[in-house]
Amino acid sequence: MSVLGLVRPELRAMVGYSSARMEAGSDGILLNANESPWPQDPRAPLHRYPEPQPLDLRERLAAVYGVAASQLLIGRGSDEAIDLVIRAFCRAGRDAILVQSPTFGMYAVCAAVQDATVIDVPLALEPGCSRPFDVAAILRSVTPAVRVVFVCSPNNPSGTVMPRSDVLELATALKGRALLVVDEAYIEFADAPGLATDLDVHPNLALLRTLSKAHALAGARIGSLLAAPEIVAVLRRIMAPYPLPTPCVRAALAALEPRSLLQTTDRVALIRRERQRMAAELRSFACVCEVLPSEANFLCVRFADASAVLSSLRDAGLVVRDVRHHAALHDALRISIGAPADNDRVLEVLRSLAQTQERAA
Ligand SMILES: *Cc1c(COP(=O)(O)O)cnc(C)c1O
């Protein structure tokens, strides 16, 4: 079965909304979209509907990600792509997605909205476990209802990277059965590049990339799905007609200028150095049970008393993510790598907490 055979049948045949901008472009005197002829601010005009998928941004992103422009769908963050994929592939009340907990919460949220079941094959994150990602266990759990398998690598909130050979083995085994979506939101911080070069050989593989993390544009909401052109075409049909606001497109284009890309590369390198420094320093504290290996811009840290650490950090004005609701991380906090001075403050708080606890003992 081609990957299009996995799409909800009614969507395969559906004709999407045809907007004025799609039908006629933006050349000439535009009297076709009921817009105002005058901008509010002539220095940054916003009176025209935007291009649904601006060609310059698609080409720029495609070049950065190493794919063809036809393999790229740009959305309101990769969050939108997660929602579109589940809506396109899962029939409500019948189909399922598969995830590996602990992982990013949006897969399950979007599945719930679409009334798709979530099958969970937990990662093995116990200390000392060398292979957290178990392809055989995943394949045993892929029932005929499973239409989409999500793999988050590096994984949020653990930081774990799934080995490329394992992910590709999974893609091969799922061919004709399910779409494999690899969420690479943090791939810029990882040691190895992502799977963009593998898309051409794996038609049932899709990747999520975002400008929100390494490219410092979380507020602009620009994320991409990289996949076979026929998947991109289906998702475009069910997506809002004008998903990309003009100021966000401008901000994304500026972030992809060569000078900005160099700055991003430098900042990623600094975050990676700080991640290594923080992991080493944190491991030296008696109150730290484990720093999970992370290739993202955060560390997942197990503490002897996570509540005490959380409240000390909070008292010092430091906000970290409590991830203890994940069963496998019942003693852990997720700490983003900040600027060096921010990271130093985290270490200071832990030092003074250790002193207080020593005095009390
Ligand atoms: C932050 C994050 C995203 C969301 O990215 P947006 O492009 O901002 O929507 C997607 N996946 C994971 C795993 C994330 O942590």
The ligand as a Tripos MOL2 file, in Angstrom:
@<TRIPOS>MOLECULE
LIG
   15    15     1     0     0
SMALL
NO_CHARGES

@<TRIPOS>ATOM
      1 C1          8.8870   22.4200   21.5730 C.3       1 LIG1
      2 C2          8.5000   21.1510   20.8920 C.ar      1 LIG1
      3 C3          7.7280   21.1420   19.7310 C.ar      1 LIG1
      4 C4          6.8850   22.3230   19.3530 C.3       1 LIG1
      5 O1          7.4540   23.1080   18.4690 O.3       1 LIG1
      6 P1          6.6660   24.3270   17.8350 P.3       1 LIG1
      7 O2          7.2800   24.3480   16.4840 O.co2     1 LIG1
      8 O3          6.9910   25.4980   18.6750 O.co2     1 LIG1
      9 O4          5.2110   24.0430   17.7850 O.co2     1 LIG1
     10 C5          7.5240   19.9680   19.0270 C.ar      1 LIG1
     11 N1          8.0170   18.8330   19.5180 N.ar      1 LIG1
     12 C6          8.7160   18.7760   20.6440 C.ar      1 LIG1
     13 C7          9.2290   17.4890   21.1260 C.3       1 LIG1
     14 C8          8.9630   19.9390   21.3820 C.ar      1 LIG1
     15 O5          9.6040   19.8720   22.5470 O.3       1 LIG1
@<TRIPOS>BOND
     1     1     2 1
     2     2     3 ar
     3     2    14 ar
     4     3     4 1
     5     3    10 ar
     6     4     5 1
     7     5     6 1
     8     6     7 2
     9     6     8 1
    10     6     9 1
    11    10    11 ar
    12    11    12 ar
    13    12    13 1
    14    12    14 ar
    15    14    15 1
@<TRIPOS>SUBSTRUCTURE
     1 LIG1         1 GROUP 0 **** ****
